[in-house]
């Protein structure tokens, strides 16, 4: 007889996984602990739980059917945090939209996701009004009327607080019938064509929320600062993570160096996430920097942080964990797992190790770098490039209404990231480039990240972005775009010489352009416009 014979799943031993349940537990066990800090607003977990239940009840009262989409356009304010629980408690699917998108794109997303209800912050009323004028769907509009918002007008028939007033604070809600049910849709920034809707399920959101606590070794009751947009991969699943740990969410309408340091010094913030641009804010804060006695832990992703940036952070009392992922894998899905013995290495060597993307999250099944045609993993030699691929429970359901793109992304039983990397002999992944960011010069592959790393080590450089510039002789050569630190000076010849001293000459940039480097709303450098400029030089 098999061990599993005649032992079916029952309600006693099998419950669909969902991160929504973390809310009730935080409220039941720690009702008086602070859940939300925002300006003068202070709310406990009991109060936050009641507000989320009011929201769920109000959404159903407004006609939301199970599986329908609720869109939210907001900054990192309490309303967007509450939506991460209220919407799924109502059986809905949350679509947190990047509040810095243009009207045409927002209109497209509202239509494509079939938004039934839109909760929108007054500050973005101009672009939202234009988006609604273009959209074929007309969702019910609820306004967030935040006193801290600048300008704008109210577009809907009711504001958020009045809407909550129509709801029941004791509404029970229900978990998903199936953990494979959708909990959220996140749209990737489409570099070509329309953005794709990445669908998350309750199971993946639960597992990545828990995975964050394991990879970051988070204790109970962290004080977490919202420097990472909640519209970005649902804030890497941290809205649910902080509830799981009954922590405190310090909400932030606008990310500035002063706001970050004030929150660390005054509110005791001990955890925050962000792209390397946020690390840059903290390093170059100048007079806005403040002293603090505790260690503040920082999780960073997007472009690999340059060694010089990691070193500067460590010197200022920040402990940096480097993670990597994409929207399609719920945000971070690998971490640079740290070895205690590495603490004895010189700080530059530590920084070089820490800039690697690392190994799969414990709750992700596996990652590999492989040839996308043969699906054969590359040798672990730290040299051979392969496409980075993921497999496991924190991979999206797929792209909404795009079967062809979903099948292509999942070819061979792995999610194809489009990123290129190497595997080191110790099994750690290191990104070398987006496949489209590799520069092929004279038949040689040049990693734009490698050149950027060297440029970031120059004392005058704040931000460096390197792209391919068409070249008659070599096919392509590296072209660097440089944002200097305030008050710093450097010349093109000086930076080229600096690179040539530190890397193979063919990898050094042939051209250097000084000025502000364009970035996306999430702080990633936009290389598309830079390629256009480089081609026209």
C-alpha positions, 0 to 999 in steps of 0.5 A: 500500500502506498503512503498516500493511498486513500488520504485525500485533501480535506479542509482540515489539512489543505487550505489554499495559500494566500498572503491575505491571511497575514492581515487577520493574524497581525490584527489578532495577535498584535492589535495595538502595534503600529501598522501604518505611519504616514505624516501625522497618521498613525494606525494600528494593525486592528485599525488597518484590518478594519479599514481593509475589510471596509474596503472589501465590503465597499467594493462588493457593494459597488458591484465588484464580481469575483475575478474582476479588476480593481485598478489603483493609481497612487503613490506609496500612501496607506490607500494603496497598501490597504488595496493589497488586502481589501481587493483580494478580500473582495475576490478581486484582482489588484492592478497597481498602475505606475502613476508616472505613465502617460495617458495613452498607456494608462488608458490601454491598461484600464481597457486591457485589464478590464478595470471595473473600479479605479481608485486614483490619487488627486495629484494624477487627475490630469493624466487620468482624466485624459486616460479615461477620455481615451479608454473604451471602458468607464470604471467607477472612479473613487478619488484619494483626496490626500491633503499632501497631494499637490494640485489636481481635481476630484474625478469620481463621485466619491472619495476614498474615505467616504467609500470606506464608510459604506463598508463593513469593518467586520466583513469576513471576506474569503480566501481564494477558492483555488490558490492558482486564482489571480491576486494581481496584474502588473504591467511591464514597461513595454520597450516595444509595443504595448505593455504586457499584463503579468498575472500573479496567483495567490500561491506565488504571492504568499510564497514570495512574501514569506521568501522575503523574510527568509532571504533577508533574515527578518526579525519580528516587527521590522520598521519598513520604509516605502522607498520602493514603489508599491506599483512595482511588482506589488512592491516586491510582495513586501506589503504582504511580507510586512503584515506577515511579520506584524511590522510597521509600514512607514509610507512615503509620498515622495522619495527624497534623501531628507525623507529617507534619513528623517524616517531612519532617524526619527521613525527607527526605520531598519529596512528599505528597498530600492533600485541603485538610484535610491542608494545614490540618494543616500550616499550623496545626501549631503546636509540631508544625511543624519546620524543613526545608531542602529543598522539599517538594512537595504535590499537593492535590485535592478541594475547591479550596484557598482562596487564603489556604491556598495562600499560607500553604503557599508561605510555609512551604516547600511547593510546591503543585500543584493537581489535580482528578479523581474516582474514575471517572477514577483520581483526578487527571486534570487539573492546574493546569499552571504557567507560569514567568512566573506566579512574578513575580506577587504571591503573592495572584494566584499563589494565585488562578491555582493554585486553578484545576483547570487542563487535562487530564493529558497522558495523558487525551485531553480535558476540557470544560465543556458543556451535558449535554443538547446536549453543546455546550461552553460559551464560554471566557469564565470565566463560563458554567457547564457540566458538567465532562466527561472523555474518554480512557484514564484513564476507568473501564471502568464501574460494576460490575453497573450497566449503566444507571448506566454508560450514563448516565455515558458519554452522548454519548461523554464521562464526565459528572462531575456537577461544574459549572465554567467555562472561562477564556479561556486554556482552564483549567477552574475548578470552581464547584460540584458540580451539587447544591451550586449555590445558586439565590437569586432566580434567581441562581446562587451558587457555594458555593465562591466564598463559601467562598473569601472566608470562608477569607480571614478570619484567624479562619476555619480551615474554611468550608462553605456550603450552601443554606438554604431561603428563602420570599422568595429560594428559597434563601440561602447559609448558612455553617458555620464552624470557627474557628482555635484561640483565634480569635474572630469573630461572625456579623455580622463574617463577613457584613460581611467577605463583603459587602465582598468580593463581591456582597451577594446572594452573602454568607451570611445565616446563620453557624453556628459549630462543627465541620464534618462531614467524610468519611474522606477529608477532604471536607466533608459537605454533606448533614448541613449542608443538613439543619441549615440547613433546620431553622434 
